[in-house]
């Protein structure tokens, strides 16, 4: 049973000029490439494949992060949460109305 060709890969027809030996690659879309010989065609194909691989690797590297984000140490996280809880429990000190200039508030934060 014949399998249909993939939609994104055009059919290519190769022909060789009998006198010059030049190789013609004609795509189904009408696009035409001419090579000096089969060796030049193979070199072109290898270069094209290498570039496709390079592009694929570049796109894959863009999708993954190369650096890991450092985690917040648990000890620091607990301290930060405790300070935040104290901050929201205490009314905000207004240095203009406070004789100590907010020192009482800072002392509560520092323990």
Secondary structure, 3 states (H helix, E strand, C coil): CCCCCCCCCCCEEEEECCCCCCEEEEECCCCEEEECCHHHHHHHHHHHHHHHHHHHHHHHHHHCCCCCCCCCCHHHHHHHHHHHHHHHHCCCCCCCCCCCCCHHHHHHHHC
